[in-house]
Amino acid sequence: MSQMKAIVDKLLTGVASAPPTLNMICEQILPVVKSKQYSGLLAKYGNSHLRIVNSQAGGRGKFRRVEPITYSTQQFIIESHGLEGFVSKQDYANKEDPFDAEKDETMGVVSMLHVEKEVLLAQTLQNTAIMTQNQTLSGTSQFSDYNNSDPLGVINAARKNTRTNSGMRPDTIIMDEEVAEILKFHPQLLDYLGYKDSRPGGLSYDEIAKAFNFKRLLIGQAQYNDSKEGQADNMVNVWGKDIVLAVAPTTAAPYQTSLGYMIRPEGSEPRKVYKQPNFNPPGSTSILVEDEYDMLISNANAGFLIKAAIA
């Protein structure tokens, strides 16, 4: 008998590439760079070209020789992430419209991969050893203290710090939905936008972004189940109580500043779905979903982390 191979299923890959149900920040914050190799070096430019030098030559003076461009590199490693689902003969027989055994299994596996990726990114951006520009709030400075906290002052200081150290103003701010729900009723923000007396329902997310003067506000909605198999569900917010500011272009381009990049293999889809017949038990199918990437934080100076923004 010929060797059995898994084949890419284009229809199910389309299911896997569809936008996730929840607002996954891992798919939005890092511009994508394609690489021919699975490991290599990401080139970076320094800031020597921004130095002020005396360029006056005088009558017969020589032009001063300078080194306007400096380079550095950072290693990336693209890793494969994959999970396998299983559709039995009984699953095919028991599922009727609008259910689809293979699509349902694919979406379940994709969701697990998405949640893992979201958690990996959140853990990275909330790690003070990686995000070395950071501030931890406590007590009355936390934004949940409406009487004493100063969210505009804290965010403005973080923005200035990022610009000073990266040369670019952060354009994106990330926070969990729980943090945003606190800020939408904060008296300082309401007053700043002219709603001191009345604002039924609080500020919109767009208005929070406007108050903080950011182009993009990304709201983390993802949760993960922290319980062990067989125990009661314990849902935890992926993005917790922290806030992240970032220089985050929507597309990768030469000569740009970015907190990081999503590096993928050249010619690769965001996710691939493979199907192969499974004969144990007979009549079943294995569905494998693969996602290959490296979420590389290439310039930590282009971001700022605010820990414990709310109590």
N, C-alpha and C positions, 0 to 999 in steps of 0.2 A: 504494500500500500504506500502511496506517495506521502511524503512528509506534510503534515497539516500546517498551514501558515495562517497567521492573523492578517486580515486585510483591512485597509482603511475604509470605513463606511461614510461616504460623503453626506448622506442624509443625516446620520446621527452626529457627524462632526458639525453640521449646521446647527443642530440642537445644542451641542456643547459650546458653540461660539456665540449663541444668543446671549443678550444681556442678562446678568443674573437677576433674580427676583429682588434682592436687596441692593442697596447702593454700595457696591464694593469699591473702596477707595484704592485698593491695590491695582485696579484696572484704570485709574484716572490720574494718579499723582506723578508717576515716573514716565517721561517720554521714552519711546521704544527705539532701541538701537539694534540693528541686525548684524550678526557676525558670521563669517564663514567658518570660524573655528569655535570649538566649545570652551576654550580657555585662551586668554591672551591679555593684552594690556590696553587699557583705555587711556588715550592721550589727553593731557590737560595743559592749558596755557596758564602761565603765571601772570602777575600784575605789573611786570616791569614796564610795560608800555604806558602805564599811567603815572610814572614818576615825572616830576618836573626837573628838567636839566637846563642849564644855561646854554642856549643854542646860538648866542651871538658870535659871529665870526669876525667881524671887523673888516678893515680894508683888505689886508692880505692874510688874515688869520685862517688857519685850517679849520675845517668842520670837525667838531668833536665826535669821536667814534663812540657809539653807544651799543648796548645790547638790549634792543627793545622787546624781543620775544624770548621768553624762557619756557621750558617744557618740563613736565613731569608725567609719570604714568602710574596707573593703579591696576592691579591684576583683577580680572573677573574670571569666574568659572560658572558656566552654564550647567545646571544640574537638571536631570530628568525627574519629574514628579508624576507618579502614576498610581492608579488604583484599579481594581478589577471588580466588576459586578457580575451577577449570575442570574440568568433567566431560565427557569425550569420549564419542562413540558407542561406542568400544571399551571404555571403562571400564564403561558400562552392561552391555555384553554379557559381559564377562569376570568381573564380580563376582557371586558366588553367596552364599547364606546361609552364615554369619551376617553377611557383609559387605553394606554398603549404600553405593553410590557417592556419593550426595548427602550422606548423613549423615556418612560418613567424611570427605569433603572439608570439610564444615562444621566438624566437630570439629577438623580440622587447622588451619583458618584461625582458629577461635576460640582455639586453644592459642597461636598466634603472637601474637594480640592480647593474650591474658592475660599472656604472658611479657613483652611490651613494657611493659604497664602495671605489672607487678610490678617490673621494672627501673627504670622512671621513678620509682616511689614510693621504692624503696630508695636510688637515687641522691640523691633529695631529702632523705630523712631521715638520710642519712649524709654530708651536706654541711655542714661546720662553718660556712660562710658563712650557711646558713639556720638550722641548729640551733646557735644561738649559745651555748647552755648545753651545754658538752661537756667531755670529759676524754679524753686519749689515754694508754693504758697502754703500758708497755714493760718488757722484761727481767723481773725477778723480780715485778713487780706484775701481770703478765698471769696470767689464771686457770689457764693450763696449767702454771704453776709451783705444784705442790701444796704445796711446803714453805714458800713465802714469801708467796704472794698472799693477799689479803683480800677475797674477793668480797662477803661480807656488809657489810663496811665501805664498800666502793666503792659498792655499790648503795644502801645506806642514806643515804650522803652525797648521791648523785644525787637520791634521792627527796626529801630535805629541801630541796635546792636548788630543785627543781621546785615544791614546795609554797610555799616562801618567795616565789617570783617569780610564781606564777600564782594563789595562794590555794587551790589544789586539790591533793590528793594524787594522784599518778599511780596508775592502777589496772591498767595494761596494760604488759607487758614483751615486747619482740620480740627474737628471736635466731635465727640459723641453726641447723639441726640439728647441725652440727659443733660449735658452741659449747655447745649443750645436752649433747652427748655427753661433752664435757670436764667440765662442771659436775656431771653425775650421779654422778661418782666423786670429786668434790673432798672431801678429808677434813674441811674446815671445815663444809661443808653436811651431810655424813653425821653428824658429831659434834653439830651443832646440832639435828638431828632425832632424835637418840638412837640412831644406827646406827654408832657409832664402831668397834665390834668386828667387825661383820659386816653386810653388805647385799648378798647375791648379785644381780648384775645392775645394781647401782647404783640411784639414785633414779629414780622415775618423773617425767614432766614435771609432773604435778600436785604432786608433792612439791618440785620445784625452785621452782614458783610459791609454795608454802606457805612455804618457807624464806626467800624474798625478800619475802614478805608482799604478793603481788599477786593480784588477782582473776583476771586472765587472763594466760596465757603463750602467745604466738603463735609457733609454730615455723616458720621459713622452710624449705621443702623444695624450692622451685623452683630450677631450673638453666637456664642458657642455653648454646647452642652457640656458642663464640667463634671457631670456625674459619671460613675462607672456603669458598665453594662449591667442591666437588671435593677439598678437603683432609680429612685425618682429623679426626674429631670431637674437640673440646676442650671438655668440659663444665665450667662455672664456676658456683659457688654464687652465687645472686643476692644474698643478704644477707651474704655474706662473714663477717668476723670481728668485726663491730661488734654492739653492743647498744643498743636504743632503748627508753627509758621514755616513756610517754605518758598523758596524761589523755584517755581515748577512750571517750565514751559510746557505747552500742550504737545509740541512736536520737537524732536531732536534736530539740531542744526549746528554747523561749525561756529566756533567763536562765541558760544553762549555759556551762561552760568546756569547750573541746575543743581539742586540738592542731590539728585541721583538719576539713574537710568534703569529701565527694564531692558535687559539685554537678552535677545532671543536668537536662535539659529536662523541664518538666512534661508528664506524659502519656507519657513515653518509657520503653520497656523497657530493662533493662540492656544488651541487645544486640538488634539486628534483623538478620534474614537476608532478603535479596532474591534472587529467582530471575528470570532472563530467558533466553529461548532465544538460542542463539548459532548463527549460520549459517555461521561460518567457523572450523572446518569444520562442515558440516551435521550435525544430530543431536546437537549438544553443548549444554551449559548452563553459563552463568556464575552463580556463587554469590557474592554480595557480603555481607559481614558488617560492620555498622556499630556502633560504640560511641561515645557522646557523653558527655563528662565534663570536669570540671576538678577535679583533686585539689589543693585549696587548703589550704596550711598557714597558718591564720589566726591562730594564737597560738603562736609558737615557745617562749614561756615555759612552755607546758604540756607540754613535753617535754625530754628530756635524752639526749644521745648519748655513748656510751662507745666510743671508737675502739680497734681492735686489742685486744679483750678477751682473745684468746688469741694465741699465737705462730703 
